[in-house]
Amino acid sequence: MNGIRWWIWISAGLMVIGGFGAWAKVLTVSIDGTVGDGWFVIIAGALGAGVFHAMRGSRWAGALPLIGGVVGLAITAYDRSHLESFINHGGAVAQPPVSVGWGLEVALIASISMAIAGVVALAKSA
């Protein structure tokens, strides 16, 4: 379980970093995740790892990282989809100056990672 613990902690750390990072870029201005839904991803990652650590001896310790990862994934996938839709429907006006930020991408991948780590933790404890 030690490897899974590190996997969950690294995923949570990347969810937090991604939540604080740029979720969108307009020209040269970055819009951080904390302007909007990034806080939910930060909290989901921190709670997922924190409760896993507190319950690490329990059979159900992997449940909260799974839930935290799924919550983070739902939020980041929704926001990325809406941003991509805005860019694609904005035509020539929106496409060049607007782009998805690195923080949103990191938070999305880290959320997937945490959810998978939660599933592995649950499977190993069964």
RAKA-V951231 format. One record per residue. N is the residue number from 1. RES is the residue in one small letter. SS is DSSP state (alpha for helix, beta for strand, coil for the rest). Layout:
n=N res=RES ss=SS
n=N res=RES ss=SS
This chain:
n=1 res=m ss=coil
n=2 res=n ss=alpha
n=3 res=g ss=alpha
n=4 res=i ss=alpha
n=5 res=r ss=alpha
n=6 res=w ss=alpha
n=7 res=w ss=alpha
n=8 res=i ss=alpha
n=9 res=w ss=alpha
n=10 res=i ss=alpha
n=11 res=s ss=alpha
n=12 res=a ss=alpha
n=13 res=g ss=alpha
n=14 res=l ss=alpha
n=15 res=m ss=alpha
n=16 res=v ss=alpha
n=17 res=i ss=alpha
n=18 res=g ss=alpha
n=19 res=g ss=alpha
n=20 res=f ss=alpha
n=21 res=g ss=coil
n=22 res=a ss=beta
n=23 res=w ss=beta
n=24 res=a ss=beta
n=25 res=k ss=beta
n=26 res=v ss=beta
n=27 res=l ss=coil
n=28 res=t ss=coil
n=29 res=v ss=beta
n=30 res=s ss=beta
n=31 res=i ss=beta
n=32 res=d ss=beta
n=33 res=g ss=alpha
n=34 res=t ss=alpha
n=35 res=v ss=alpha
n=36 res=g ss=coil
n=37 res=d ss=coil
n=38 res=g ss=alpha
n=39 res=w ss=alpha
n=40 res=f ss=alpha
n=41 res=v ss=alpha
n=42 res=i ss=alpha
n=43 res=i ss=alpha
n=44 res=a ss=alpha
n=45 res=g ss=alpha
n=46 res=a ss=alpha
n=47 res=l ss=alpha
n=48 res=g ss=alpha
n=49 res=a ss=alpha
n=50 res=g ss=alpha
n=51 res=v ss=alpha
n=52 res=f ss=alpha
n=53 res=h ss=alpha
n=54 res=a ss=alpha
n=55 res=m ss=coil
n=56 res=r ss=coil
n=57 res=g ss=coil
n=58 res=s ss=coil
n=59 res=r ss=coil
n=60 res=w ss=coil
n=61 res=a ss=coil
n=62 res=g ss=alpha
n=63 res=a ss=alpha
n=64 res=l ss=alpha
n=65 res=p ss=alpha
n=66 res=l ss=alpha
n=67 res=i ss=alpha
n=68 res=g ss=alpha
n=69 res=g ss=alpha
n=70 res=v ss=alpha
n=71 res=v ss=alpha
n=72 res=g ss=alpha
n=73 res=l ss=alpha
n=74 res=a ss=alpha
n=75 res=i ss=alpha
n=76 res=t ss=alpha
n=77 res=a ss=alpha
n=78 res=y ss=alpha
n=79 res=d ss=alpha
n=80 res=r ss=alpha
n=81 res=s ss=alpha
n=82 res=h ss=alpha
n=83 res=l ss=alpha
n=84 res=e ss=alpha
n=85 res=s ss=alpha
n=86 res=f ss=alpha
n=87 res=i ss=alpha
n=88 res=n ss=alpha
n=89 res=h ss=alpha
n=90 res=g ss=coil
n=91 res=g ss=alpha
n=92 res=a ss=alpha
n=93 res=v ss=alpha
n=94 res=a ss=alpha
n=95 res=q ss=alpha
n=96 res=p ss=coil
n=97 res=p ss=coil
n=98 res=v ss=beta
n=99 res=s ss=beta
n=100 res=v ss=beta
n=101 res=g ss=coil
n=102 res=w ss=alpha
n=103 res=g ss=alpha
n=104 res=l ss=alpha
n=105 res=e ss=alpha
n=106 res=v ss=alpha
n=107 res=a ss=alpha
n=108 res=l ss=alpha
n=109 res=i ss=alpha
n=110 res=a ss=alpha
n=111 res=s ss=alpha
n=112 res=i ss=alpha
n=113 res=s ss=alpha
n=114 res=m ss=alpha
n=115 res=a ss=alpha
n=116 res=i ss=alpha
n=117 res=a ss=alpha
n=118 res=g ss=alpha
n=119 res=v ss=alpha
n=120 res=v ss=alpha
n=121 res=a ss=alpha
n=122 res=l ss=alpha
n=123 res=a ss=alpha
n=124 res=k ss=alpha
n=125 res=s ss=alpha
n=126 res=a ss=coil
